[in-house]
Amino acid sequence: MKSRLLFCFCLAVSALGFIRAGFAQGCIVTMNPTYGTYHNESSDGTKIYTSVLVDGSAGCQPSASCNCSGATHTPEAYNKLGTVGGWSSGTPGCVNCYLSYQNNQSITATPSVQYTFVGEGEVVCSLAGAFYVVSFPTIDVRLAYTKSVVTSEIENPSGSATCYTSSWCTPATTPPLCNPSSVIQQPLIVGMTAKCYNYYSTIWLWEKIGSAAGHCLPLIPGQNATGTQDTSLSACTH
């Protein structure tokens, strides 16, 4: 039994405070931005999806020499996933208007191939240029595949079963990059009690953010597991 559901990982970075912007020589105003920039990675087991979102608003305190009348702010987002994507812009709005723009990209992932995701968000003033800029660390992503053998199981009160596993990969791909300790098997028929398969294949979204250690993210609770009785060892993502 196999189902698909996106797994999302999000990180938000917000900028709060005052920024002084010079529109022209002798013309200075004070900007009070309350913008946030967010990135998101997900997968359905076939494609990898990334997004960069910029939203929020700003206030403008004019000076005696100039004011904010007529100025516009434009949200821009940079989303580069592998060789696809780049910069794109939202609709300009007034200085104190709420702005929201999201740049979405996707690729059909080749098994075990690593892709680089680069994201950045900014807001550009028509008079002062880019005055709010947030960049994320480079993120490496890939789909990872693992085969596991069931070593024991426990029946849960809900009717599902917890299937405890060990890797079942070829010697050349052991240990696998992502190695589940268990999967959750739901009943094949509603109202029945679940029984574990002898083996499971699982798909993961692996990612590494900047200099941090890489980690494995299940696509759905239960690790997007597909049960099988095939006894052969699998070439796992190593």
C-alpha positions as CSV (number, residue, x, y, z in Angstrom):
1,M,0.0,0.0,0.0
2,K,1.5,3.2,-1.1
3,S,0.4,6.8,-0.8
4,R,1.9,10.2,-1.6
5,L,1.8,13.3,0.5
6,L,4.1,16.3,0.5
7,F,6.5,16.7,3.4
8,C,7.3,20.4,4.0
9,F,10.2,21.9,5.8
10,C,10.0,25.7,6.5
11,L,12.3,28.3,8.0
12,A,11.4,31.9,8.6
13,V,13.6,34.9,8.9
14,S,12.1,38.2,9.8
15,A,13.5,41.7,9.8
16,L,12.2,44.1,12.3
17,G,13.6,47.6,13.0
18,F,14.4,50.9,11.4
19,I,16.2,51.4,8.1
20,R,17.2,54.8,6.9
21,A,16.9,55.1,3.2
22,G,18.3,58.0,1.1
23,F,16.1,58.8,-1.9
24,A,18.4,61.4,-3.3
25,Q,21.1,63.8,-2.1
26,G,19.8,65.6,1.0
27,C,16.6,63.5,1.0
28,I,16.4,61.0,3.9
29,V,13.4,59.1,5.4
30,T,13.2,56.4,8.0
31,M,11.8,53.0,7.0
32,N,10.2,50.7,9.6
33,P,10.0,47.3,7.8
34,T,8.1,44.3,9.3
35,Y,8.9,41.8,6.5
36,G,9.5,38.1,6.7
37,T,11.3,35.7,4.3
38,Y,10.6,32.0,4.3
39,H,11.8,28.9,2.4
40,N,10.1,25.6,2.0
41,E,11.3,22.2,0.6
42,S,9.0,19.3,-0.1
43,S,8.6,16.2,-2.2
44,D,6.0,13.7,-3.4
45,G,8.5,11.0,-4.1
46,T,9.0,11.9,-7.7
47,K,9.5,15.7,-7.8
48,I,11.3,18.0,-5.4
49,Y,9.5,21.4,-4.8
50,T,11.0,24.5,-3.4
51,S,9.5,28.0,-2.6
52,V,10.7,31.3,-1.3
53,L,8.1,33.6,0.2
54,V,8.4,37.3,1.0
55,D,5.6,39.1,2.9
56,G,4.9,41.9,5.3
57,S,4.6,45.7,5.2
58,A,6.6,48.8,6.1
59,G,6.1,52.2,7.5
60,C,7.8,55.4,6.3
61,Q,8.6,58.4,8.4
62,P,9.2,61.4,6.1
63,S,11.8,64.1,6.7
64,A,11.5,67.8,6.2
65,S,13.3,67.6,2.8
66,C,11.2,64.8,1.3
67,N,8.2,62.5,1.9
68,C,7.1,59.0,0.9
69,S,4.3,60.1,-1.4
70,G,4.3,58.2,-4.7
71,A,6.9,55.6,-3.7
72,T,6.1,51.9,-4.2
73,H,7.6,48.7,-2.8
74,T,8.0,45.5,-4.8
75,P,8.6,42.1,-3.3
76,E,11.2,40.0,-5.1
77,A,12.2,36.3,-4.5
78,Y,15.1,34.3,-5.8
79,N,14.6,30.5,-6.0
80,K,17.2,28.5,-7.9
81,L,16.8,24.7,-7.7
82,G,19.5,22.9,-9.7
83,T,19.4,24.6,-13.1
84,V,15.9,25.9,-12.9
85,G,14.5,29.1,-11.5
86,G,16.0,32.5,-10.6
87,W,14.6,35.9,-9.7
88,S,10.9,36.9,-10.1
89,S,8.9,39.8,-8.8
90,G,5.5,40.4,-7.3
91,T,3.1,43.4,-7.8
92,P,4.3,46.8,-6.6
93,G,2.3,48.3,-3.7
94,C,2.2,51.4,-1.6
95,V,4.9,51.9,1.0
96,N,2.6,50.8,3.9
97,C,0.6,48.2,2.0
98,Y,0.8,44.5,2.9
99,L,2.9,42.6,0.3
100,S,3.1,38.9,-0.4
101,Y,4.9,37.1,-3.1
102,Q,6.1,33.5,-3.5
103,N,8.5,32.0,-6.1
104,N,7.8,28.3,-6.7
105,Q,10.1,25.9,-8.5
106,S,10.2,22.1,-9.0
107,I,12.2,19.4,-10.7
108,T,11.7,15.8,-11.5
109,A,14.4,14.3,-9.3
110,T,16.8,11.6,-10.6
111,P,17.2,9.0,-7.8
112,S,20.1,9.8,-5.5
113,V,21.2,12.9,-7.5
114,Q,21.9,15.9,-5.2
115,Y,20.5,19.3,-6.1
116,T,21.4,22.7,-4.8
117,F,18.6,25.1,-3.7
118,V,19.5,28.8,-3.3
119,G,17.0,31.3,-1.9
120,E,16.8,35.0,-1.2
121,G,14.1,37.5,-0.6
122,E,14.1,41.3,-0.9
123,V,11.8,44.3,-1.1
124,V,12.7,47.1,-3.6
125,C,11.6,50.7,-3.1
126,S,11.0,52.6,-6.3
127,L,13.0,55.6,-5.0
128,A,15.6,54.0,-2.7
129,G,16.2,50.6,-4.3
130,A,16.5,47.3,-2.4
131,F,16.3,48.2,1.3
132,Y,15.3,44.8,2.8
133,V,17.4,41.7,1.8
134,V,17.5,38.2,3.4
135,S,19.6,35.3,2.0
136,F,19.4,31.7,3.1
137,P,22.3,29.3,3.4
138,T,22.7,27.0,0.4
139,I,20.5,23.9,0.8
140,D,21.4,20.5,-0.7
141,V,18.5,18.2,-1.4
142,R,18.0,14.8,-2.9
143,L,15.6,11.8,-2.8
144,A,16.9,8.9,-0.8
145,Y,15.7,5.3,-1.1
146,T,16.1,2.5,1.4
147,K,15.0,-1.2,1.7
148,S,14.5,-2.6,5.2
149,V,13.7,-6.0,6.7
150,V,11.2,-6.4,9.5
151,T,12.8,-7.8,12.7
152,S,9.8,-7.5,15.0
153,E,6.3,-6.0,15.2
154,I,3.9,-4.6,17.7
155,E,0.1,-4.3,17.3
156,N,-1.2,-0.8,18.3
157,P,-4.6,-0.1,19.9
158,S,-5.6,1.8,16.8
159,G,-5.3,-1.3,14.7
160,S,-2.0,-0.3,13.0
161,A,1.2,-2.1,13.5
162,T,4.7,-0.8,14.3
163,C,7.2,-2.7,12.2
164,Y,10.7,-2.5,13.6
165,T,13.3,-2.8,10.8
166,S,16.9,-3.1,9.9
167,S,18.6,-2.1,6.6
168,W,18.4,-4.6,3.7
169,C,20.8,-3.0,1.3
170,T,23.5,-4.4,-0.9
171,P,27.0,-4.4,0.8
172,A,28.2,-1.6,-1.5
173,T,25.3,0.7,-0.3
174,T,25.4,-0.2,3.4
175,P,24.8,1.7,5.6
176,P,22.1,3.6,3.7
177,L,21.9,7.4,3.8
178,C,18.5,7.2,5.5
179,N,17.9,4.2,7.8
180,P,14.5,3.9,9.4
181,S,14.2,2.1,12.7
182,S,10.5,1.3,12.2
183,V,7.6,2.0,9.9
184,I,3.9,2.1,10.6
185,Q,1.6,-0.3,8.7
186,Q,-2.0,0.7,8.5
187,P,-4.7,-1.9,8.1
188,L,-5.3,-2.8,4.4
189,I,-9.1,-2.9,5.2
190,V,-10.8,-0.5,7.6
191,G,-11.6,-2.2,10.8
192,M,-9.1,-5.0,10.4
193,T,-5.8,-5.4,12.3
194,A,-2.7,-4.6,10.4
195,K,0.1,-7.1,9.7
196,C,3.6,-6.1,8.8
197,Y,5.1,-7.1,5.4
198,N,8.5,-8.9,5.6
199,Y,10.3,-6.0,3.9
200,Y,9.6,-2.3,3.2
201,S,10.9,0.2,0.7
202,T,11.0,3.8,1.9
203,I,11.5,7.2,0.2
204,W,13.0,10.2,2.0
205,L,13.7,13.8,1.3
206,W,17.3,14.3,2.5
207,E,18.6,17.8,3.0
208,K,21.6,19.6,4.3
209,I,21.3,23.3,5.2
210,G,24.6,25.3,5.0
211,S,27.3,23.7,7.2
212,A,24.8,21.8,9.3
213,A,24.7,18.0,9.2
214,G,22.4,16.4,6.7
215,H,19.1,14.8,7.9
216,C,16.4,12.6,6.5
217,L,12.7,13.7,6.4
218,P,9.9,11.2,5.8
219,L,7.5,12.2,3.1
220,I,4.6,11.1,5.3
221,P,4.3,9.6,8.8
222,G,5.4,6.0,8.5
223,Q,8.2,7.0,6.1
224,N,6.1,6.6,2.9
225,A,6.7,2.9,3.2
226,T,5.8,0.3,0.5
227,G,5.5,-3.2,1.8
228,T,6.9,-6.2,-0.2
229,Q,7.7,-9.8,0.2
230,D,10.7,-9.6,-2.2
231,T,13.7,-11.0,-0.4
232,S,16.4,-9.5,-2.6
233,L,18.8,-6.9,-1.3
234,S,18.3,-3.4,-2.8
235,A,20.8,-0.8,-4.0
236,C,20.0,1.9,-1.5
237,T,21.0,5.6,-1.5
238,H,24.4,5.6,0.2
